[in-house]
Amino acid sequence: MSVPSLPSFDVREIPFSRRGSWMNLSPVIGLHRRVDDVHLVSHLTGMHAVLRLSLRRDGSSVDAETSADPSTLSWLVGGEAVASAVFESVDVVRLKGAGADLVLSDAAEELTPFTGSYFFREPRDGSWVFTSYETGRRYRISVLTGSASAEGEEALGQSVRAVTVSGADGWEVAVEQIETAAPAFTSFETFAEVAQRVREEFEEYLAAVGGWRTDDTPAVALAAYVLWSATVAPAGFVTRESVLMSKHWMDKVWSWDHTFNALALAPGAPELALDQFLAPFDHQDAAGAMPDSITHSEVLYNFVKPPIHGWALTRLRERLGRPLGRVELETVYARLARWSRFWLDSRTVAGRALPYYQHGNDSGWDNSTTFDHDRVIEAPDLAAFLAVQLDVVADLADELGLDDAAHWRDERDRVELALLTELRDADGFFAVGALSRARSKRTSLLNLLPVLASPRLPGEVVDTLADGIAAHLTEWGPATQRIDTEEYESDGYWRGPIWAPSTMLIEEGLRRGGRDALADTISERFRALCERSGFAENFDALTGEGLRDRAYTWTASVYLVFAHDHVERRRAARATGAADVEARV
């Protein structure tokens, strides 16, 4: 295999950041909002653009292009770097340049009693400080070389607030995110030494997470960067080192997204993978429900997410670089048991066997056509996921020597039987309104997700599911809505585009059901999609164009899992072929 260089990327699509930091540098400053200048963005208390970074020469704006790799972001004029940035630590950005002045200005431009940044010079050390109402933090600018001038110090209301840094022989500044006070900034590393250290840190991470990569998995390094750069240190409600879904506006951990990130990290970073799996479980409520999402300053319980966690745990244990210990198994068992009881006790009507969603958001498929007739539905994907999870919980009970394994298997059998007899006819699976009892539309890929339970389903049922999945396939993978239906929308969220989680659940179910050829096709097409269009939140099913958030971690994670599995299957095939040749000789 050739040795690849660090991946490069467009900061307009993938934020420049580092593992552990709640900050990033990007021109994306809000929901679908991209501006010309790179901004310092913080994700404490939400996504907030704090400082605008712009270049000037002789009083005029400099039109610069940007170039980024995991260690350094550079602004280029005529192909030459006039400014560069590195993350010295999770809370410190160093900026260095020559040939153009750097202007760091308040992104809000207006100070109110509740918004914007107050700007002043610190008498104690001469630094300049922006205090942000939005993040509740201070952003301290210390000049390391060159000189600086300020505009709008101590101004109130509408005003320019900015520091301009210049120097005939170049300039360098440090920008720190601090709380109320901190010692004057000092560093024992040069800018180049910081860049080299960060490069080595990422290369070490890449070797752990993607050391298996080959020439035919060319997007592994960039996928690893998307995960590495979206990882934040524990803070606020985030109790463990966690991978956000993005350091754009999707800056949360949702309670099914996290499982895919855990799977990608498992072989090379098992402790980090376990933290991803467990993070939302740290916030289970009294009923056993997991939150819809968590982030620095909020935990939301207004919706939930589907119970794919039993399947995810099984897959996680297959991929982990080590076995789980007794205490870890007891912890996981207790949390999965409570999560399963939530669906059995709080989301199942008395006397019935099938659990229900209260809204499309509960399924993760917010606007799927399966929810067009009714929002509150007994859905086939939910029943299948729960049956798989109950089976896993029963096996854990056996493994731990507990007495309740039979109880969990009875619950599994009850849900499984209802799935096959109440949500299925000769044409396949459908959902029903929990109140109306009306049948749902059938043209969403959601109705085919029972394939995840394929090892426990009759062969003819799996055949029907496989045929249905094949009908959703495009050149790039399984569309979430049949493209030959009037409901199909190219950028319709769950009404057409290809998504990573649905693709992985489908591929997993087919493979576990022995439909390897179709599973291989899906894996191959999704990998090609990511290699062509990056790691977007979702993709146009017909053109392959990336849609919405362009740096989404579960997309990168599914690519990594598929790529790793592909490499391992090829190695196993070569080993088998070599053994056959040797046996014949």
N, C-alpha and C positions, 0 to 999 in steps of 0.2 A: 504494500500500500504506500502511495506517495504521502509525504508528511504535509498536511495543509497548514497554511499560515492562519493567523487569527482571522475569524470571520469579520468581514466589513458589513456595514448596514447603513441604511438611510435613516437618519434621526427623525425624519418626518413621519416614519412609520414605526420605528422601534426606539423607545426611549433610551438615552444614555444614562446608565446607573451602575450600581454594583451591589453585590450580595450584602444584605443587612441594612441598607439605607432606605429611609422613607422618602428620599428626595430623588429627583431625576432632572436631567436637562433635555428639553424637547420644545418644539414649536406647537405641540398639541397641548392646549391649555384648558380644555373642557369638552363636554359631550359633543363629538363631531365638530370640534372647533379647532382649526389649525391656523396659526398666524405666520408672518414672515420670520420674526425674530425668535431665536431660541430663548426659552425662559427657564429659570430655576423653579421647579414645581415641587411642592410638598404634598404628601398624602396623609399627614396628620390631620385628623378631624375632617377628612374628605380630600378631594383633589383641588388644590389651590395654586395658581400661578402667583409667585411671590415677587420675583425680580425678572425684569426684561434685560437681556444681554444684547447689546448692539455695538457695532464698530463704527468709528468715525475717523476721518482723516481730513485735516485742515477744515474742520467744522462741518463737513459733509458726510452723509451716510456712505458706508462702504458696502458694495454689493459683493458678498462673499458666499461661496458654496461651503457646505459642511461635509466632512468625512469622519466616520467613526469606526472604531473597533472596540473590543471590550476594555481596553486600557485607556484610550485617549479619544477625545472629540476635538477635531480641528476645524478652524475656519480658513478657507483657502481663497486667495486672490491670485489669478493667473497661475494656478497650480502650486503656489507657495503658501505655506502656513503663516498666517499673520497673528493667530491666536490659537491656543489649545487649552483644554480642560482635562483634569484628572480628579478622581475621587481619592483624596488622601486617606479618608476614613469614612465611616457611614454618615458622619455629620459635617465633614469638611470637604469642600471643593476648592482645588487650586486652579487658578487661571494664569496663563503666562502668554506674553506676546511681544511683537515688535513690528513696526511698520503701520500700525493703526492703533488708535486709542480705544479703550474699552469703556462703555457707559453701562453702569448697573443702575437701573431705575425701578421705582415702585410700579409694579404691574397694574395696580388698581387706579393710580393717579388721583384718587379722591379719598380723603380721610373723613370718616363719619364716626359717631360714637360706637359703631358696631362693625365697621368694615374698613379695609385699607390698612396701611402701615404708617405709623408715626416714625419720623426720621430725625436723628440727632447725632451729634458727635460726642463720643464718650470722653469726658475730661481726663479720666484716669490713664488711658493708654493711647488716646488719639484716634482710635478706630471709629468707623461710622456704623450706625446700627439702625436697622429697620425692624420695628416691632409690629408683627402681623396679628391683627384681630382674628383673621380666618384660621390660622394654625395655632395661635396661642404661643408662638415661639418668637425668638429674636434671630435676626440674620446679621451677623457682625462681619464687617469687611475690614481686613487688616492689610495694609500695603507692605509688601515684602521688598520690592524694588520699584524704582520709579517714583512718581509723585502723583498726587490726587487733588482734585478740587470737587466741591460739592455745591449743589443747588437745592434750595427748599428745606434747609435744616430748620427744624422746629416749626415748620409751617403747618397750619391747620386748614381743613377744608380742601378745596380744589387747588392743586399745586403740583408742579413738577418736583419730584424728589429723586435726586440722582447723584451718583458719584462717578466722576470721569477719571480714569487712570491712564497715565501716559508716561513716556520716558524716551529720551533720545537714543538710549542704548537698550531699550526694552523695559518691560514692566512685569510685575507679578503680584497677585493678590491671593488671599485666602478668604473664602466665604464660609462661615460657620453657622450651623443651626444650633442655638443654645437655648437654655431656659432663662432664668433671671440674670445670671452672672456666671462668668468663667474666667480663669486666669488668662492673662494676655497670651495671644497665639504665639506658639513657638513650634518649630519643626526641625528635626535633625536629618531630614532627607531633602535632597534636591528634587526639583520637578521631575527630572529624568529618572531618578531613583524611585520615586513614587510610581511613575508609569511602569517601570520594569517590575516592581513588586506586584502591582495589580495584575499585570500580564501573567506573571508566574502563578498568582492565586487562581486566575481563571483557567490557566492551562492545567493546573492540578485538579480543579473541579471537572474540567472536560475529560481528563484522563480517567477519572473515577466514573463519571456518568456515561461517557461515550468512548471509552478506550477500545472498545470492540469494533469501531467504525471501519468501513472499507471504502474503496473508491465508488462503489455503487450505492452508498448512502451519503451523498455529498452534503446534505443539509444538517447533519448531526451537530456540527460545531455551532451553527447559528441557533439551532433549537436549544442547545445547552445554554447559550448566552441568554436567550429569552427567559429561561427558567432562573438562571443565576442572577440576572439583573432585576427580576421581579420578586426576589426573596427579601423579606424584611425581618429585622430583629424583633424579639418579643417586646411589645409595648401596648399600653392600653388594654383593650379586650383581647388582643392577640397574644395568647399565653405561651406560644411556642414559636420558634423560628418557622416562618410560614411563607409559602409562595402565593402571592396575590395572583388573581387571574390576569392582571395587567397593571402596569404603572401608567396607563392612560386612565380613562374614566371608569373602567371596570376594576377598580382598585379594592376588591374585597376577596374573601374566601367564601364561596357558596358551598352548601353542604351536599354537593355531589361532584362538583368540579375538582375538589381537593383529592378525590380518590385517583383520578387519572394522573395527577402530578405525583402522587405517592408511588404509583406503579412505575413511572419513568425513572424515578430516583432509586428504587429499591435495590437493584443489583450493586450499584457503586456507592450509594450513600444511604445505607439502611436506617441509620438513626434519624436522618432528615426525613426519610420516607415515612417512618412511623409517626413522626411529628405531624406530617401532612395528614395522615389518616386520622389521627386522634384530635387534631385541633378543634373542629366543630363539636366533637363529643364533649369537650370541656364545658360546653354551655347547654347541655341537655336540660330541659325544664322538668318540672315536677311530674308531668305526664310521660316523660321519656322522649319527647320530641326533640329533634335537633333543630337548631335555628335555621332560618332560610339562609342567612349569611352573617359573617362577622367581619369587622375591620377595626381600625384603631379605636374609634370613638362610638361605635354602635354595635348592637347585637339585635337582629331583626327576627321576630317570631310571627310576623303576619302571614307568612307562608312557610311551607316546608319543602323538602326535596325528596325524590323517590328513594326507596330503600335498596339501593344497589350495593350496600356496604358489605353484605354477606358474600356476594360474588367478589367484590373488590378485595376482601380479606383473603379469600382463597387464592386469588391471583397474586396478591402481595406476598403471601407465604411462599408461593412457587418461585417468585423472583427475588426475594430477599437474599442477601448475602450471608445470612445466619438464621438459625432457628429461633423462634420466640421462646423466652423463658416462662416459667410457671406464673410468675407475678404478671408478666405481660399478657399471658393468655387469660388469666383471671380478670384483668382489667378489660380486655377486649370483649370477653364473654359477657360481663356485667353490662357493658354499654350496648352491645348488640341486642342483648335480651330486653333491655328497657326500650330500645328503639323499636323492636319487633312488637312488644306489648302495646306501644302507642298505637300502632296500626290495627292491632287486634281489638283493643279496648276502646280507643277514642275515635277511630275512623272506620268502624264496622258497625252497621245497624244490628241491634239485638235480633237474634234468630237467623241472621244471614251469615254467609261465609266470606263474602268478598269485601275488601276494603275499598274506600272511595277517596278520590281527590276532590277538593273543594274548589279548585281553579286550575287552569292550565299551568300556572306558575308552580304548583305543587309537583307537577310532573317534570319540570324543567323545560317543557315544550310549550312555552307560554301561550302561543296563539295557534297551535296545531289545529287542523280542521276536525280532529276527533272531538274537540270541544265546541264545535259550531252550534250544535243543537242544544246541548246542556253543558254547563260548566262543572256541576257537581256530578261526577260520573264514577261508576265502577269500571275500571279500565283493565284491559288484558295485560299491559306492560306492568302495571302495579301488582296485580295478582302473581304474575310470573316472578317478578323481583322478590316479592315477599316469600313466595314458596322456596325459592333458592336460598334466601337468607335464613328461613326457619330450618332448612336442612343443615346449613352451616352451623347454626346455633346448637342444633342437636348433636352434631359431631363434636363441637367444642365441649359440650356437657359430658359426652363419653370420654373425651381426652382428659378432662379434669376429674373424672371419677364422680360426677354429680348424678343425682337420682332423677333429674327431670328431662332426660333425653327423650323418653317415650312421649312425654307431654308435647314437646316441640314437634316431634314427628307426627303426632295426631293432628296438630294444628296445620302442619305442612300439607298433610294428605287432604284435609278439609278444604283448604284454599285451592290446592291443585285440582281437586275434583270439580269444584265450582268453576274454575277457569275453563276447564274442558267442556263442561255441560251447560253453563249459563252464558258464557261469552263467546261461543263458537257455534258455527253451523257448517254446512258443506262447503261454503265459500271462504271460510276462515274466521278470524277473530274480529270482534267488534266490542265497543264499550256500550254501556247502557246508563241512562240517567238514573242516579240513585233515588230520585223522587219520581220522575216522569216515567221511568222504565222504557223510554224511547231508545232505539238503537242509534248509535253514532254513524257518521260517515266512515268509510273504510279505506280511503285513499291516502291516508297519512302513513308514513313509515312507522309511526308510533305503534300502530296495531300489529306490527310484525316483530316487535321486540320480545314477545314470548320465546323467540328462538334462543334467548339466553338460557332458558331452561331445557334446551333440547335433549340433554342426556336423560331426562325423565319423561319426555313426551313420546307418544307413539310415532313410529317411523313415518306414517302417512301424514301426520300433522306437521312434522318437520319438513317433509317434501313440499307441502302446500306453502309453508312459510318461506322456504328457499325459492320457490317459484315466484312468490310475491315480491321478495327482495330483488330478484333478478329483473322484475318489471320496473323497479325504481332506479336501476343502474343507468348512469350516463357515462360518458367518456371519463369522468373524474371521480365517480363513486356514487353512493346511494343518495338520491335526492330525498329530502324529508317529505315531499309531496309528489305524487305522480305527476310527471311533466305533461301528460296528455289530458289533465283535468282542468276545468275552468278556474279552479281555486289556486292553481299554481302561480306563484309570484317569484320572479328571479331574485328580488331582494326582499323577500317576504318573511324573514326571520325563520320560523319553523314551518313555513308554508311553501317550501321549495329548496332553499339552499342546503348545501352539504355541510354537516357539522361533524367535528371530531368525535364527540362522545357517542352519538348514535352510530357512527361508522364503526367504532371500536366494539360496542355492544353487539352489533350485527355480526361483525367478523368473528368475535369470540364465540357467539352462539353457533354459528355455522361450523366453526372448527371443532367445537366440543361435540357437535352433532354428526361429525364425520363428513361434512360437506367441504372438504379441503380445497377443491378446485375453485369454487365460488369464493371462499374465504381468501384464497391467494389473489384472485382478481381484485377483490375489494382492497386488500392491503397494498397491492402494487399501484392501483389507481390513486389511492389516497397519498401514498408516498410521492408519486409523480406530481400530484396537485401541490403539495407543500414545497417540493423542490422548485416548482415553477412560480408559485404565487405567495410563498411565505407562510406565516403562521397567523392568518387572520381568524377573527372570531367565527366566521363562516364564509362560504364560497358560493358564487353563482354556479348552479349545477350544470349549466350548459356551456358557459365560457371558461369556467375555472377561475374567474376574477375573485380576488380577495375582497371581502365585504366587512363593514363596520370596524371594530377595533382591530388594528393590524398587528398586534403583538400579544396574542392570547396564549396563555401558558398551557391550557389543556390541549390546544392544537399541537403545540410543540411536543407535549408529552406523548400524545398518541402517535405522532411521527416517530419519536424515539423508541416507543414500545414496538411498533410495527417494524421499524428498521432493525432493531436488536433481534427480534424474533426471526426476521428474514435472514439475517446473517447466521444465526444459530441453526436454522433449518438447512441452509446451504452447507455449513460445516458438517452437520450430521450426515447429509446426503453424500458429501465427498468421502467422509470416513466410512460410510457403509459401502460406497462403491469401491474404495481401496481395499476394504476387508473382503469383498466378493472376489475381486481380482486375485488377491493373495490366496484365497481359498481354492480358486480354480487352478492356480499355479501349483 
